[in-house]
Each structure stands twice: as C-alpha cells, then as structure tokens.
Amino acid sequence: MWMIRGLKKGVITSDYPRKVSEEELSPSFPLKAPEECPFGALENGSFDPKKCISCRLCNAPFGRKLDVDEVKNPLNFRRSLHVLFLDVGTCHACNREVAQLHSPYYDVHRLGIFFTPTPKHADVLLVAGCPTDGMIPVLKEAYELMPEPKRVLVLGACSNGALCGRKVEDFVPVDGYVSGCPPNPVQIIRGLLKMAGRDVE
C-alpha cells in the first residue's frame, strides 16, 4: 500500500532556497533568561546559540529558531562546491543530517554541491563532533592536504566546545559555523551556500 501511495505522490524535492516550509526548520521553544547552562551556552549573562544543544533545561526561548549560522570568509564559487565531510567525534546525529543532503528530497547536486572522499579535491571541510585525540591529527592532515582557496565549516554544538570543551577552531582555522544539536539539512545547505558566496536568506 505504501508503495502505491508513493508512486501516486511522486518524488518531491525541497524548494529551498527558493522557499522553505516551517516543517524544515528547527523547532522553537519559549524561554526565560536562564541563570546558567551546564553546556556553556550561557556565559557572563550572554547566550551563545553555537553551544546550545536544545536540552531545554533552561526553558529558553529566544526569538524564532536555534538555527544561527555565521560565515566569516566566504568563497566566490557560483557554480559548484566540493565538500569533504569529516566526523572527528560525534554521536552520529550530525552524520544522519548530512546524509539527508543526498536524498531525493534535498538533492544538493541541484545546487552544485558535491561531496568528495578526498581532501585533495575539496573546497570546504565540513566538520562535525568534538575533536578526539585520535582524530585531531586526521583533522589537521585533511586541512593541510586541501588546495587553496580552502574553507572550514563546522556543524553543531559539539564542534563549538559545548560538551567536551574542545573546539575545532583550536586545531584548524574555522571560517563558518552552523548551530544546532544536530543542525537540520536546510541549515547545513544554507551554511554551504553562504560559504560558496551565494546570497541566501
């Protein structure tokens, strides 16, 4: 029965970045200013969404969404972008979201984003997880092997030091951040498009 329903419905691909539905974004929840955060998202009275793991222990709501991203040094690649994904110590949640980018729904190839298995062909190093002792040398070597111009985009709260205190930027230069625990596919696509130098909302 599910197969017949699927054939009737057809293959549906996301309209992002042309338009985005609320279902594709991270959930928002109301918060009052919490006094402290066990994961370091609140320091000196200021909130850092890059470290928030959405545990809701603080009841925090702020504005609309926990989908903040920041790109400091974008490339000027209008046609294609080659990405190497590197897991340096995740719980596998970020990996599952990145895997969705290859699905027919998100289909990042339509946007000129391609994943490569080697750093020698990569424009962007997409890193997830808290850097572990065993993966720090791998992270550094992958970065060194990438051709110029090269950029590093990190995903999720772990890579920003929320859980283990180590940040990816402690070991390689970081050019952009995508927040969330884990960030959803639309957030990741938006971060990659911004890193490519394309204008997105």
C-alpha positions in Angstrom: 0.0 0.0 0.0 2.8 2.5 0.9 4.4 1.8 -2.4 1.2 2.7 -4.3 0.8 5.9 -2.3 4.5 6.8 -3.0 4.0 6.3 -6.8 0.9 8.4 -6.8 2.6 11.2 -4.8 5.8 11.2 -6.9 9.2 12.3 -5.9 9.1 15.6 -4.1 12.2 17.8 -3.8 12.6 20.6 -1.3 12.1 24.1 -2.7 14.9 25.5 -0.6 16.5 28.1 -1.1 13.6 29.4 -3.2 11.2 29.0 -0.3 11.3 27.0 2.9 8.4 25.5 4.9 8.2 25.7 8.7 8.5 21.9 8.9 12.0 22.0 7.5 13.3 24.3 10.2 14.4 23.7 13.8 11.6 23.9 16.4 11.5 27.0 18.5 10.5 27.0 22.2 9.8 29.7 24.6 12.5 30.6 27.2 13.1 32.9 30.0 16.7 34.1 30.6 18.3 31.1 32.4 20.9 31.7 35.0 23.4 29.1 33.9 23.9 26.4 31.3 25.7 23.1 32.0 27.0 23.1 28.4 28.4 26.6 28.4 25.8 28.3 26.2 25.4 31.0 28.8 28.5 32.9 29.9 28.6 36.2 31.6 24.9 36.7 31.0 25.1 36.3 27.2 23.7 33.5 25.2 25.8 31.6 22.7 23.5 29.6 20.3 26.5 27.8 18.8 26.9 25.9 22.1 23.2 25.2 22.7 22.2 21.5 22.5 18.5 22.2 22.8 18.2 20.2 26.1 15.6 22.7 27.3 16.9 22.5 30.9 16.8 26.3 31.0 13.4 26.7 29.3 14.9 29.1 26.9 13.0 30.7 24.1 14.5 33.3 22.3 13.1 34.6 19.2 12.3 32.2 16.5 14.8 29.4 16.0 18.0 27.9 17.1 19.4 27.9 13.6 22.0 30.6 13.8 24.9 30.4 11.3 27.9 32.6 10.7 30.3 32.7 7.7 33.2 34.9 8.1 35.2 34.4 4.9 33.1 33.1 2.0 34.4 31.8 -1.3 33.2 33.2 -4.6 32.1 29.9 -6.1 28.9 30.4 -8.1 28.7 27.1 -9.9 30.0 24.2 -7.9 31.3 23.5 -4.4 33.2 20.3 -3.4 32.8 19.3 0.2 34.7 16.8 2.4 32.7 15.7 5.5 34.8 14.7 8.5 33.5 13.2 11.7 36.0 14.0 14.5 33.9 12.6 17.4 30.1 12.7 17.1 27.2 10.8 18.5 26.2 10.3 14.8 23.3 12.7 14.9 25.1 15.3 12.6 26.1 12.5 10.3 22.5 11.5 9.8 21.5 15.0 8.9 24.4 15.4 6.4 23.4 12.0 4.9 19.9 13.5 4.1 21.5 16.0 1.8 22.0 13.2 -0.8 18.3 12.2 -0.6 15.9 13.0 -3.4 14.1 15.5 -1.2 17.1 17.8 -0.5 19.2 16.7 -3.5 22.2 19.1 -3.1 23.5 18.2 -6.5 20.8 20.5 -8.0 22.6 23.4 -6.2 26.0 22.4 -7.4 27.2 21.0 -4.1 29.1 17.7 -4.4 30.7 15.5 -1.7 34.2 14.2 -2.3 36.1 11.4 -0.4 39.5 13.1 -0.6 40.7 16.4 0.8 42.8 17.0 -2.3 39.6 17.7 -4.3 37.7 19.6 -1.5 36.9 23.3 -1.4 35.2 23.1 2.0 36.0 20.9 5.0 32.7 20.2 6.8 33.5 19.1 10.3 31.2 17.6 13.0 31.9 16.5 16.5 34.1 17.2 19.5 37.8 16.6 18.4 39.1 13.4 20.0 42.7 12.6 20.5 42.7 10.1 17.7 41.0 12.4 15.2 43.0 15.6 15.8 45.9 14.5 13.6 43.5 13.4 10.9 41.7 16.8 11.0 45.0 18.7 10.7 46.2 16.5 7.9 43.0 16.8 5.9 43.2 20.5 6.2 46.8 20.6 5.1 46.0 18.5 2.0 43.2 20.7 0.8 44.1 23.1 -2.1 43.8 26.8 -1.8 41.4 28.5 -1.5 40.0 26.3 1.3 37.5 26.9 4.0 36.3 25.1 7.1 32.6 24.9 8.2 31.8 23.3 11.5 28.4 21.8 12.5 26.6 21.5 15.7 27.2 22.4 19.4 29.9 19.7 19.9 32.3 21.2 17.4 32.0 24.6 19.2 33.0 23.2 22.6 29.6 22.6 24.2 30.2 19.1 25.6 33.9 18.4 25.9 35.4 21.9 26.0 37.4 21.3 22.8 36.6 23.3 19.7 37.5 22.5 16.1 38.9 26.0 15.8 41.6 25.1 18.5 43.2 22.9 15.8 42.4 24.3 12.4 41.2 27.8 11.2 37.4 27.9 11.1 35.6 30.1 8.6 32.0 29.4 9.4 29.6 27.8 12.0 26.2 26.1 11.8 24.5 25.8 15.1 22.1 23.1 16.4 22.2 19.7 18.0 22.1 18.5 15.4 21.6 21.2 12.7 18.9 20.1 10.2 19.6 19.7 6.5 18.2 23.1 5.5 20.6 24.8 8.0 23.5 22.8 6.6 22.6 23.7 3.0 22.3 27.3 3.9 25.7 27.3 5.6 27.3 25.7 2.5 25.6 28.2 0.1 26.8 31.1 2.2 30.3 29.6 2.3 30.2 29.4 -1.5 29.4 33.1 -1.6 25.8 32.8 -2.7 23.1 35.0 -1.4 20.5 33.2 0.7 18.1 34.2 3.4 
